[in-house]
Amino acid sequence: MKKKQEDVTSAVNVGSNVRLWRERKQMKQQVLAKELGITGVALSNIENNKADITISRLFQIAAVLEVKPSMLVSEDPMQYFVFNNCTNSNGIVNNNFPDEVIALVVDKLRK
């Protein structure tokens, strides 16, 4: 009898986080699905939290998206962005954020 794999529940909106990171990488759904060896419909079900995923699938998705698996199961993916602005001696704020991080924060604030 095949041992059942541990499921990652959608209680923390894993699917929404998958979509968030896929879109941040400007990756089409079909491209990610192909990389994962699943159909677009299967990926859509994951992203819409209609399908549970296994731990191994979670790690596979994270690897393709080049993020840590914990970033996909976080209740608040924004916690991974360290606000590292600093003020120089002239009182000017230096922005040390990559453009991708700024765009993500702006998107999150607009919602």
Helices and strands as residue ranges (DSSP letters): E 7-8, G 10-12, H 14-24, H 29-36, H 40-47, E 53-54, H 55-65, H 69-73, G 77-80, E 86-87, E 93-94, H 99-110
